[in-house]
Amino acid sequence: MSNSSSITQFLLLPFTDTRELQLLHFWLFLGIYLAALLGNGLIITTIAWDKHLHTPMYFFLLNLALLDLGSISTTVPKSMANSLWYTRAISYSGCVAQLFTFSFLIVAEYFLLTVMSYDRYVAICKPLHYGTLLGSRACVHMAAAAWATGFLNALLHTANTFSLPLCKGNALGQFFCEIPQILKLSCSHSYLRELGLLVVSACLVFMCCIFIVVSYVQILRAVLRIPSEQGRHKAFSTCLPHLAVISLFAGTSFFAYLKPPSISSPSLDLLVSVLYSLIPPTLNPLIYSMRNRELKDALRKLMEGCI
């Protein structure tokens, strides 16, 4: 038995105990990580370089790419290092930093996706007011609000989680530090306070989801009223990538935290955590570039300029 004052490190859940498979995990995660770095890095560079992309939609997309880069860089490198060096350990301070940073970026991304849905709603349903409602100052304020909300939420949860007495060992059932796994080590009823805060955060996220759904219902109604097929196609091409990103991100994270306990197992929890922490940051650049002609043209010009 131990308490939080005597814990100097936590033990993360390994993907396998077989050395060969651990090396395979290292190379697989390295490939995913490099793909995420390349995709998001190209989006950030392209939007910053091309003045034609200095619009609200691409400004928010640049912020999304930054959040994706940060979130995948918070969990994957440590997991790769542990597999390469055949260890499970993460220091106490490292666990605190990882939990705070990941919570900060994930929550900020939820709120940013909500802001992006509002951007699409105004662009399609209220195009005459777009310049007024989404001026440069308004965009900066909304993006800053998303980042600040994520920061304050993570600060509150991290401080509350690590203030709990821990007396059930130091082994976590996850390949990175997250709040539910830390709570499982608590031996005090004080963890109910953190559960209450998690419920409040979940309600805020749920309200964001409702706002996104209502926005896209209005967008769909407006698009279907567009008389020309070309106009409908252009409207769908700007909305479908965002909707796909939201579905991927929200679907995997909701399943991770809301799946029934009856189907929960360490291997399934590990698989689901990989889905919501690695797949969205890796696929988001591909999803946005597939149907976005402006972004593809700008990227091609950037590559030609480099050559």
C-alpha positions in Angstrom: 0.0 0.0 0.0 1.2 3.5 -0.8 -0.1 7.0 -0.7 0.3 9.9 -3.2 3.2 11.5 -1.2 5.3 8.3 -1.6 4.6 7.7 -5.3 7.5 8.9 -7.5 6.4 7.3 -10.7 3.5 5.5 -12.4 3.5 2.4 -14.5 1.8 2.7 -17.9 0.0 -0.2 -19.5 2.2 -1.9 -22.2 0.8 -3.0 -25.5 2.5 -6.3 -25.2 5.2 -8.1 -23.1 6.9 -9.6 -26.1 10.0 -7.7 -27.1 9.5 -8.2 -30.8 6.0 -6.9 -30.7 7.1 -4.0 -28.6 9.5 -3.0 -31.3 6.7 -3.4 -33.9 4.6 -1.1 -31.7 7.4 1.4 -31.7 7.7 1.4 -35.5 4.0 1.5 -36.0 3.5 4.5 -33.7 6.5 6.2 -35.3 4.9 5.9 -38.7 1.6 7.3 -37.4 3.3 10.1 -35.5 5.4 11.2 -38.6 2.2 11.1 -40.7 0.5 13.4 -38.2 3.4 15.7 -38.0 3.7 15.9 -41.8 0.0 16.4 -42.5 -0.7 19.0 -39.8 2.6 20.7 -40.4 1.8 21.1 -44.1 -1.6 22.6 -43.3 -0.1 25.1 -40.8 2.6 26.1 -43.3 0.3 26.3 -46.2 -2.3 28.5 -44.4 0.4 30.8 -43.0 2.1 31.1 -46.4 -0.8 31.6 -48.7 -2.6 35.0 -48.2 -5.7 33.7 -50.1 -6.2 31.4 -47.1 -6.2 34.1 -44.5 -10.0 33.7 -43.9 -11.9 32.7 -40.8 -12.4 29.1 -41.9 -8.7 28.5 -42.5 -7.7 30.5 -39.4 -9.7 28.0 -37.3 -8.3 25.1 -39.3 -4.8 26.3 -38.5 -5.7 26.3 -34.8 -7.2 22.8 -35.2 -3.9 21.6 -36.7 -1.9 23.1 -33.8 -4.2 21.3 -31.3 -3.8 18.0 -33.2 -0.1 18.3 -33.3 0.0 19.0 -29.5 -2.3 16.2 -28.5 -0.5 13.5 -30.4 2.9 14.8 -29.3 1.7 14.5 -25.7 1.1 10.8 -25.7 2.8 9.1 -28.6 6.5 9.9 -28.0 6.5 8.7 -24.4 4.7 5.4 -25.4 7.3 4.9 -28.2 10.2 5.5 -25.8 8.8 3.0 -23.3 8.5 0.4 -26.0 12.0 1.1 -27.3 13.6 1.0 -23.9 11.5 -1.8 -22.6 10.1 0.1 -19.6 6.6 1.1 -18.3 7.6 4.0 -16.1 6.6 7.6 -16.2 7.6 10.0 -13.5 5.0 11.6 -11.2 5.7 15.1 -12.6 5.7 13.7 -16.1 2.3 12.1 -15.5 0.9 15.3 -14.1 2.2 17.3 -17.2 0.9 14.7 -19.6 -2.6 14.6 -18.1 -2.8 18.3 -17.9 -1.6 18.9 -21.5 -3.8 16.2 -23.1 -6.9 17.3 -21.2 -6.2 20.9 -22.2 -5.8 20.2 -25.9 -8.7 17.7 -26.2 -11.2 20.0 -24.5 -10.0 23.0 -26.4 -10.5 21.0 -29.6 -14.1 20.3 -28.8 -14.8 24.0 -28.3 -12.9 24.9 -31.4 -14.9 22.4 -33.5 -18.0 24.1 -32.1 -16.7 27.5 -33.2 -15.9 26.0 -36.6 -19.5 24.8 -37.0 -20.7 28.3 -36.2 -18.4 29.6 -38.9 -20.0 27.3 -41.4 -23.5 28.1 -40.2 -22.9 31.9 -40.7 -21.1 31.4 -44.1 -24.0 29.4 -45.5 -27.1 30.5 -43.7 -26.2 34.2 -43.1 -23.7 35.0 -45.9 -24.5 38.7 -45.9 -23.6 39.0 -42.3 -20.4 36.9 -42.5 -18.0 39.8 -42.5 -19.7 41.4 -39.6 -20.1 38.4 -37.4 -16.8 36.8 -38.2 -14.4 39.7 -38.5 -10.7 39.2 -37.6 -11.1 40.4 -34.0 -14.2 38.1 -33.5 -12.3 35.1 -34.8 -9.3 35.7 -32.6 -11.6 36.1 -29.6 -13.4 32.9 -30.3 -10.2 30.9 -30.9 -8.7 32.4 -27.7 -11.9 31.4 -25.8 -11.6 27.8 -27.0 -7.9 27.6 -25.9 -8.6 29.4 -22.6 -11.6 27.1 -21.8 -9.4 24.0 -22.4 -6.6 25.4 -20.2 -8.9 26.3 -17.3 -10.7 23.0 -17.5 -7.4 21.0 -17.5 -6.0 23.1 -14.7 -9.1 22.4 -12.5 -9.2 18.7 -13.2 -5.4 18.1 -12.9 -5.2 20.0 -9.6 -8.2 18.2 -8.2 -7.2 14.7 -9.4 -3.7 14.8 -8.0 -4.8 16.2 -4.7 -6.5 12.9 -4.0 -4.8 10.4 -1.7 -3.6 7.4 -3.8 -3.3 4.0 -2.0 -4.0 1.4 -4.6 -0.5 1.1 -6.2 0.9 3.0 -9.1 -0.1 0.9 -12.1 -2.4 2.5 -14.7 -4.6 0.6 -17.1 -3.8 2.9 -20.0 -0.8 3.7 -22.2 -0.9 7.4 -21.1 -2.0 9.2 -18.0 -5.7 10.1 -17.9 -8.1 11.1 -15.2 -10.2 7.9 -14.9 -7.1 5.8 -14.5 -5.8 8.0 -11.7 -9.2 7.9 -9.9 -9.0 4.1 -9.8 -6.0 4.4 -7.6 -7.7 6.7 -5.1 -8.7 5.3 -1.7 -10.8 8.3 -0.6 -14.4 9.2 -1.2 -13.0 12.6 -2.3 -12.8 11.1 -5.8 -16.6 11.8 -6.0 -15.7 15.5 -6.2 -13.7 14.9 -9.3 -16.4 12.7 -10.7 -18.8 15.6 -10.2 -16.4 17.9 -12.1 -16.2 15.3 -14.9 -20.0 15.2 -15.2 -20.0 19.0 -15.4 -17.4 18.9 -18.2 -19.3 16.2 -20.0 -22.4 18.3 -19.9 -20.5 21.2 -21.5 -19.2 18.9 -24.2 -22.7 17.6 -24.7 -24.1 21.1 -25.1 -21.4 21.7 -27.7 -22.5 18.6 -29.6 -26.1 19.8 -29.5 -25.0 23.2 -30.9 -23.1 21.5 -33.7 -26.1 19.2 -34.6 -28.5 22.2 -34.6 -26.1 24.2 -36.7 -25.8 21.4 -39.3 -29.5 20.9 -39.5 -29.9 24.5 -40.4 -27.0 24.3 -42.8 -28.6 21.2 -44.5 -31.9 23.0 -44.9 -30.2 26.1 -46.4 -28.1 24.0 -48.8 -31.1 22.1 -50.1 -32.7 25.4 -50.9 -29.8 26.4 -53.2 -31.2 26.3 -56.7 -27.9 25.4 -58.6 -26.3 22.1 -58.3 -22.8 23.7 -58.4 -23.7 25.9 -55.4 -24.9 22.9 -53.4 -21.7 21.0 -54.3 -19.6 23.9 -53.2 -21.5 24.3 -49.9 -21.2 20.6 -49.2 -17.5 20.5 -50.0 -16.8 23.0 -47.3 -19.0 21.4 -44.7 -18.5 17.6 -45.1 -14.8 17.6 -44.0 -15.7 19.4 -40.8 -18.6 17.1 -40.2 -16.4 14.1 -40.8 -13.8 15.4 -38.4 -16.4 16.0 -35.7 -17.9 12.5 -36.1 -14.5 10.8 -36.0 -13.4 12.8 -32.9 -16.6 12.8 -30.9 -17.5 9.2 -31.8 -14.2 7.6 -30.7 -13.9 9.7 -27.5 -17.6 9.2 -26.5 -17.3 5.5 -27.0 -14.1 5.5 -24.9 -15.7 7.1 -21.9 -19.3 6.0 -22.2 -19.1 2.4 -23.3 -21.0 -0.1 -21.0 -18.8 -1.6 -18.2 -20.0 -5.0 -19.3 -18.0 -4.8 -22.6 -15.0 -3.1 -21.0 -11.6 -5.0 -20.9 -8.0 -3.8 -20.8 -7.4 -4.8 -24.4 -10.6 -3.0 -25.6 -9.8 0.1 -23.5 -6.3 0.2 -25.0 -7.7 -0.1 -28.6 -10.3 2.6 -28.0 -7.8 4.9 -26.5 -5.6 4.5 -29.6 -8.6 5.3 -31.8 -9.5 8.6 -30.1 -6.0 9.8 -29.3 -4.1 8.9 -32.5 -6.5 8.5 -35.4 -8.2 12.0 -35.4 -5.0 14.0 -35.4 -3.6 11.8 -38.1 -6.6 11.7 -40.4 -7.8 15.3 -40.0 -5.3 16.8 -42.5 -6.3 14.1 -45.0 -10.0 14.7 -44.5 -9.7 18.4 -44.9 -7.5 18.3 -48.0 -9.4 15.6 -49.9 -12.4 17.8 -50.8 -10.9 21.3 -50.4 -9.8 22.6 -53.8 -8.4 25.9 -52.4 -6.2 24.1 -49.9 -5.0 21.5 -52.4 -4.1 24.3 -54.9 -2.3 26.3 -52.2 -0.4 23.2 -51.1 0.6 22.4 -54.7 1.9 26.0 -55.2 3.9 25.7 -51.9 5.5 22.5 -53.0 6.3 23.9 -56.5 7.9 26.9 -54.8 10.0 24.7 -52.6 11.2 22.7 -55.6 
